[in-house]
Each structure stands twice: as structure tokens, then as C-alpha cells.
Amino acid sequence: MTTLGVAELLGGLTPEVLLLRMTLVAGFVVIVAVVAERLGPFLGAMVASLPLYTGPVYLLLALEHDAEYIRAATVTSVAICGANPVYVVIYALLARTQGPAASLAGSLTAWGACAVFVQALEWSLIEAFLFVTPIYLTALVLARAFTRGVAIRSAERRWTDLVQRAVFVAVLTGVVIVASQHVPPKITGILSVMPILTTSLILVMHPRVGGPATAALLSHTLGGLVGMVIAFMLVNLTIPMLGVWLALAVGLVTTVGWNIMLIAIRKLTSRA
């Protein structure tokens, strides 16, 4: 490919800038994922359900696109958030009896089917919210069966685990950034909520600690992911008033605050 062809593909980004952004996002995700594994299923899930991949991607998108593009992308992001509970429940069901490859293949297929459905429709913010609400309510009830009486046992970590995870996240981050230069905001909104972190956790944790323990951690993330839906909606609604950067800050504070609230509620109910 010629230099001009590469420049057109990257939409004005230089390869060095793209590589730097990919590396920063991957490094951030890997560090927090390691912390999540060491905290146990619930606290680990509260870390893993933060927008550790989606947040940095949206920040990078905000550097390249105007407010209307970001706002339109958040609508589809709300809708595609409904695919994440489906992904988690399908994985948790399969992980009881299947290995990581089959379990992950099933969950990714389910997520992809949801993505095709979301992409095929034109969504308003209200429609997206009404779509995801019953999915989360159902998944939260089902997830209880996968979180009872499961503890993550310690397992030896291989240095290749971190390399594998970093490369996986970096490549997909690069795909989203480059694709956003050429596709409508609807597609960008879908790509930015891909289950990157949860997939990387499955790839590393399932072979080491087993399917049920990995499924427990992922099932605990569903409560935290509700905060991401709320955050996307707030970003969409506040961009006209606050601008892109302050609206994204509101979204970040919302997700962190939501998970802190869940942790506090769990501590209070465990003492009761």
C-alpha cells in the first residue's frame, strides 16, 4: 500500500499517533484487568465493568469528531449495551460444561447477532433505553445462579497472558479508531462497546481458574454495566449544554459513582 493509501485509510492520523493511542489504551486496560483478577469476583467485577476500554476510545473519538457525531454514537452505544448481558449469560451457561473456546465462541456469536439487529434499525435515545431495560432486568435475575458460592482460586500467571491481552486490546482499539474515520456514528457506537475487556478476561482466566469462577466474575459485572447505560444517556443529553468534554466527564463520574454505590450497598447488606 502506498503512503497516500495509508494516509487515506487512517483518515489523517499518522501511524505513530495511532500506535501511541493503541498502546496507551491497551496498557491502561491491562493494568486494571490485573487488579480486577486479584480483588475477587465482586470487587473485580466492579473494576472490570468500568468503561476501561469504552472510555478511552470515546476520548480518542472526541479528538477526531464533532459533537453531533459523538452524540449520535452514544445513542447506538446505549442500544448495543443490551448485547452485553446476552454475551455474559450465554458465556456463563456454556462455561459450566464447555471449555474457553466453545464458551467464548457462543457468547461472541450471541453478541454479534445483537449487533446486527442494532445496526439494522434507526434508534432514538428513548427507544434504545426501552430496548435494553428488560434485557438487563432479565439478565440480572439469571446472573444470580452463576454468582452463588463461587470463589476465584489463585493460579500461576504466565507473562504471555499479559502480552496476549495487551495485543488483543491494542488491535481492536486501532480498528475502532481507524474505522471511525470511514463509517457512520452508528457503527462507531457499536464498535466502542465491544466486550473487549471481558473477552480478554475469559481468554486468560478461564483456562487458569475454570469456567464457573470466570462466569461468576462476569455475572457480577452486569450490575456495574447498568451504570454505563446511564452514563451514555447522560453524555447524550448533556453535550448540547456542556460540550463534548464536560459531558464525557459527567459520564465517567457517573460510572465510577454507580459502582461505588453498588459496593456500599453490598457492604451494608452483608452486615445486616
LUMDREN-33291 format. One record per residue (C-alpha): x, y, z; residue number from 1. Coordinates in steps of 0.2 Angstrom, whole numbers, plus 2048, in hexadecimal, padded with zeros to 3 digits. Layout:
BEGIN
+-----+-----+-----+-----+
|  xx |  yy |  zz |  nr |
+-----+-----+-----+-----+
|   X |   Y |   Z | NUM |
...
+-----+-----+-----+-----+
This chain:
BEGIN
+-----+-----+-----+-----+
|  xx |  yy |  zz |  nr |
+-----+-----+-----+-----+
| 800 | 800 | 800 |   1 |
| 807 | 811 | 7FB |   2 |
| 80A | 81F | 808 |   3 |
| 7FB | 829 | 801 |   4 |
| 7F0 | 819 | 803 |   5 |
| 7F5 | 817 | 815 |   6 |
| 7F2 | 829 | 819 |   7 |
| 7E0 | 827 | 811 |   8 |
| 7DD | 818 | 81B |   9 |
| 7E2 | 820 | 82B |  10 |
| 7D7 | 82F | 828 |  11 |
| 7E5 | 83C | 82B |  12 |
| 7ED | 833 | 83A |  13 |
| 7FF | 82F | 839 |  14 |
| 804 | 81D | 83C |  15 |
| 80E | 823 | 84B |  16 |
| 7FF | 82C | 853 |  17 |
| 7F4 | 81D | 850 |  18 |
| 801 | 811 | 858 |  19 |
| 803 | 81C | 867 |  20 |
| 7F0 | 81D | 86A |  21 |
| 7EF | 80A | 868 |  22 |
| 7FD | 807 | 874 |  23 |
| 7F6 | 813 | 881 |  24 |
| 7E5 | 80B | 881 |  25 |
| 7EC | 7F9 | 882 |  26 |
| 7F7 | 7FD | 890 |  27 |
| 7EA | 805 | 89A |  28 |
| 7DE | 7F7 | 897 |  29 |
| 7EB | 7EA | 89C |  30 |
| 7F0 | 7F2 | 8AC |  31 |
| 7DE | 7F3 | 8B2 |  32 |
| 7DA | 7E2 | 8AC |  33 |
| 7E8 | 7DB | 8B7 |  34 |
| 7E1 | 7E4 | 8C6 |  35 |
| 7D0 | 7DD | 8C2 |  36 |
| 7D6 | 7CB | 8C3 |  37 |
| 7DE | 7CE | 8D4 |  38 |
| 7CF | 7D6 | 8DC |  39 |
| 7C3 | 7C7 | 8DB |  40 |
| 7B3 | 7C5 | 8D1 |  41 |
| 7A9 | 7D3 | 8D7 |  42 |
| 7B6 | 7E1 | 8DA |  43 |
| 7BF | 7DB | 8CA |  44 |
| 7AF | 7DC | 8C1 |  45 |
| 7AC | 7EE | 8C7 |  46 |
| 7BD | 7F3 | 8BF |  47 |
| 7BA | 7E9 | 8AF |  48 |
| 7A9 | 7F1 | 8AC |  49 |
| 7B0 | 802 | 8AC |  50 |
| 7B2 | 80A | 89B |  51 |
| 7C5 | 805 | 89A |  52 |
| 7C4 | 801 | 887 |  53 |
| 7B5 | 80C | 882 |  54 |
| 7BA | 81B | 88C |  55 |
| 7CB | 81E | 884 |  56 |
| 7C4 | 819 | 873 |  57 |
| 7B7 | 827 | 874 |  58 |
| 7C4 | 833 | 87A |  59 |
| 7CE | 82F | 86B |  60 |
| 7BF | 831 | 860 |  61 |
| 7BB | 842 | 867 |  62 |
| 7CC | 848 | 861 |  63 |
| 7C7 | 843 | 84F |  64 |
| 7B5 | 847 | 84E |  65 |
| 7A8 | 855 | 851 |  66 |
| 79B | 855 | 85F |  67 |
| 78D | 84F | 854 |  68 |
| 797 | 83F | 84F |  69 |
| 79B | 83B | 861 |  70 |
| 789 | 83E | 866 |  71 |
| 782 | 833 | 858 |  72 |
| 78F | 825 | 85D |  73 |
| 788 | 825 | 86F |  74 |
| 777 | 821 | 869 |  75 |
| 77D | 811 | 861 |  76 |
| 788 | 80D | 86F |  77 |
| 779 | 80D | 87B |  78 |
| 770 | 801 | 86F |  79 |
| 77F | 7F5 | 86D |  80 |
| 782 | 7F5 | 880 |  81 |
| 773 | 7E9 | 880 |  82 |
| 77F | 7DC | 877 |  83 |
| 78A | 7DC | 886 |  84 |
| 77E | 7D3 | 892 |  85 |
| 77A | 7C6 | 884 |  86 |
| 78D | 7C3 | 882 |  87 |
| 790 | 7C1 | 895 |  88 |
| 781 | 7B5 | 897 |  89 |
| 785 | 7AA | 888 |  90 |
| 797 | 7A9 | 88E |  91 |
| 792 | 7A4 | 89F |  92 |
| 786 | 797 | 899 |  93 |
| 793 | 78F | 88E |  94 |
| 7A2 | 791 | 89A |  95 |
| 79A | 784 | 8A6 |  96 |
| 79E | 776 | 89A |  97 |
| 7A8 | 77D | 88C |  98 |
| 7BA | 783 | 88A |  99 |
| 7BF | 795 | 886 | 100 |
| 7BF | 793 | 873 | 101 |
| 7AD | 78D | 872 | 102 |
| 7A7 | 798 | 880 | 103 |
| 7AE | 7A7 | 878 | 104 |
| 7A9 | 7A3 | 867 | 105 |
| 797 | 7A1 | 86D | 106 |
| 797 | 7B2 | 876 | 107 |
| 79F | 7BB | 868 | 108 |
| 793 | 7B4 | 85C | 109 |
| 784 | 7BA | 867 | 110 |
| 78C | 7CB | 868 | 111 |
| 78F | 7CC | 855 | 112 |
| 77C | 7C8 | 852 | 113 |
| 777 | 7D6 | 85E | 114 |
| 783 | 7E2 | 855 | 115 |
| 77B | 7DD | 844 | 116 |
| 76A | 7E1 | 84B | 117 |
| 76F | 7F1 | 852 | 118 |
| 778 | 7F7 | 843 | 119 |
| 769 | 7F3 | 838 | 120 |
| 75D | 7FF | 841 | 121 |
| 75D | 812 | 843 | 122 |
| 75C | 816 | 856 | 123 |
| 757 | 824 | 860 | 124 |
| 75E | 826 | 872 | 125 |
| 74D | 821 | 87A | 126 |
| 74B | 812 | 86E | 127 |
| 75D | 80C | 872 | 128 |
| 759 | 80E | 885 | 129 |
| 749 | 804 | 884 | 130 |
| 752 | 7F7 | 87A | 131 |
| 760 | 7F3 | 887 | 132 |
| 756 | 7F5 | 897 | 133 |
| 74C | 7E4 | 896 | 134 |
| 75C | 7DC | 890 | 135 |
| 766 | 7E2 | 8A0 | 136 |
| 758 | 7DE | 8AB | 137 |
| 757 | 7CC | 8A5 | 138 |
| 76A | 7C9 | 8A5 | 139 |
| 76C | 7D0 | 8B6 | 140 |
| 75F | 7C3 | 8BD | 141 |
| 768 | 7B5 | 8B3 | 142 |
| 779 | 7BA | 8B8 | 143 |
| 776 | 7B6 | 8CA | 144 |
| 777 | 7A3 | 8C6 | 145 |
| 789 | 7A6 | 8C0 | 146 |
| 78F | 7B0 | 8CF | 147 |
| 78A | 7A6 | 8DE | 148 |
| 798 | 79C | 8E7 | 149 |
| 7A6 | 79F | 8DA | 150 |
| 7B7 | 7A5 | 8DF | 151 |
| 7C6 | 7A9 | 8D3 | 152 |
| 7D4 | 79D | 8D8 | 153 |
| 7E6 | 7A4 | 8D6 | 154 |
| 7EF | 79E | 8C7 | 155 |
| 800 | 7A1 | 8C0 | 156 |
| 801 | 7AF | 8B3 | 157 |
| 80B | 7AD | 8A3 | 158 |
| 814 | 7BD | 89C | 159 |
| 80B | 7B8 | 88B | 160 |
| 7FA | 7BB | 893 | 161 |
| 7FE | 7CE | 894 | 162 |
| 806 | 7CE | 883 | 163 |
| 7F7 | 7C6 | 87C | 164 |
| 7EB | 7D1 | 884 | 165 |
| 7F4 | 7E1 | 880 | 166 |
| 7F6 | 7DC | 86D | 167 |
| 7E3 | 7D8 | 86C | 168 |
| 7DD | 7E8 | 874 | 169 |
| 7EA | 7F3 | 86A | 170 |
| 7E4 | 7EB | 859 | 171 |
| 7D2 | 7ED | 85C | 172 |
| 7D4 | 7FF | 863 | 173 |
| 7DE | 803 | 852 | 174 |
| 7D0 | 7FB | 848 | 175 |
| 7C3 | 806 | 851 | 176 |
| 7CD | 816 | 84F | 177 |
| 7D1 | 813 | 83C | 178 |
| 7BF | 80D | 838 | 179 |
| 7B8 | 81C | 840 | 180 |
| 7C0 | 827 | 833 | 181 |
| 7B6 | 81E | 825 | 182 |
| 7A5 | 818 | 82D | 183 |
| 796 | 820 | 834 | 184 |
| 794 | 824 | 846 | 185 |
| 788 | 815 | 848 | 186 |
| 796 | 809 | 844 | 187 |
| 7A2 | 812 | 84F | 188 |
| 796 | 811 | 85D | 189 |
| 795 | 7FE | 85B | 190 |
| 7A8 | 7FB | 85A | 191 |
| 7AC | 806 | 869 | 192 |
| 7A2 | 7FB | 874 | 193 |
| 7A9 | 7EA | 86E | 194 |
| 7AC | 7DF | 87D | 195 |
| 7BF | 7E1 | 87C | 196 |
| 7C3 | 7E0 | 88E | 197 |
| 7B8 | 7D1 | 892 | 198 |
| 7BE | 7C7 | 883 | 199 |
| 7D0 | 7CA | 889 | 200 |
| 7CB | 7C5 | 89A | 201 |
| 7C3 | 7B5 | 894 | 202 |
| 7D3 | 7B1 | 889 | 203 |
| 7DE | 7B2 | 898 | 204 |
| 7D4 | 7AD | 8A7 | 205 |
| 7C9 | 79F | 8A0 | 206 |
| 7D8 | 793 | 89D | 207 |
| 7E0 | 797 | 8AD | 208 |
| 7D2 | 798 | 8BA | 209 |
| 7C4 | 78F | 8B1 | 210 |
| 7B3 | 794 | 8A8 | 211 |
| 7A8 | 796 | 8B8 | 212 |
| 7B4 | 7A2 | 8C1 | 213 |
| 7B6 | 7AC | 8B1 | 214 |
| 7A3 | 7AC | 8AE | 215 |
| 7A1 | 7B2 | 8C0 | 216 |
| 7AC | 7C1 | 8BD | 217 |
| 7A3 | 7C6 | 8AD | 218 |
| 792 | 7C3 | 8B4 | 219 |
| 796 | 7D0 | 8C2 | 220 |
| 79B | 7DD | 8B4 | 221 |
| 788 | 7DE | 8AF | 222 |
| 784 | 7E9 | 8BD | 223 |
| 792 | 7F5 | 8B9 | 224 |
| 78E | 7F5 | 8A7 | 225 |
| 77D | 7FD | 8AB | 226 |
| 787 | 80C | 8B0 | 227 |
| 78F | 80D | 89E | 228 |
| 77E | 80E | 897 | 229 |
| 779 | 81C | 8A2 | 230 |
| 78A | 824 | 89E | 231 |
| 787 | 823 | 88B | 232 |
| 776 | 82B | 88D | 233 |
| 77D | 839 | 898 | 234 |
| 78B | 83D | 88B | 235 |
| 77E | 83E | 87D | 236 |
| 772 | 849 | 887 | 237 |
| 780 | 855 | 88E | 238 |
| 78B | 858 | 87E | 239 |
| 77F | 866 | 878 | 240 |
| 781 | 86F | 889 | 241 |
| 793 | 86A | 88E | 242 |
| 79C | 866 | 87E | 243 |
| 7A4 | 855 | 87A | 244 |
| 7B2 | 856 | 887 | 245 |
| 7A8 | 85A | 897 | 246 |
| 79B | 84E | 891 | 247 |
| 7A7 | 840 | 890 | 248 |
| 7AD | 845 | 8A1 | 249 |
| 79C | 844 | 8A8 | 250 |
| 79A | 832 | 8A0 | 251 |
| 7AB | 82D | 8A8 | 252 |
| 7A5 | 833 | 8B9 | 253 |
| 795 | 82B | 8B7 | 254 |
| 79C | 819 | 8B4 | 255 |
| 7A9 | 81B | 8C3 | 256 |
| 79B | 822 | 8CE | 257 |
| 78F | 814 | 8CA | 258 |
| 79C | 806 | 8CE | 259 |
| 7A1 | 80E | 8DE | 260 |
| 78E | 80E | 8E2 | 261 |
| 78D | 7FC | 8DE | 262 |
| 79C | 7F8 | 8E9 | 263 |
| 794 | 802 | 8F8 | 264 |
| 784 | 7F9 | 8F6 | 265 |
| 78C | 7E8 | 8F6 | 266 |
| 796 | 7EC | 906 | 267 |
| 786 | 7F3 | 90F | 268 |
| 77C | 7E4 | 90A | 269 |
| 789 | 7D8 | 90F | 270 |
| 78A | 7DF | 920 | 271 |
| 777 | 7DE | 922 | 272 |
+-----+-----+-----+-----+
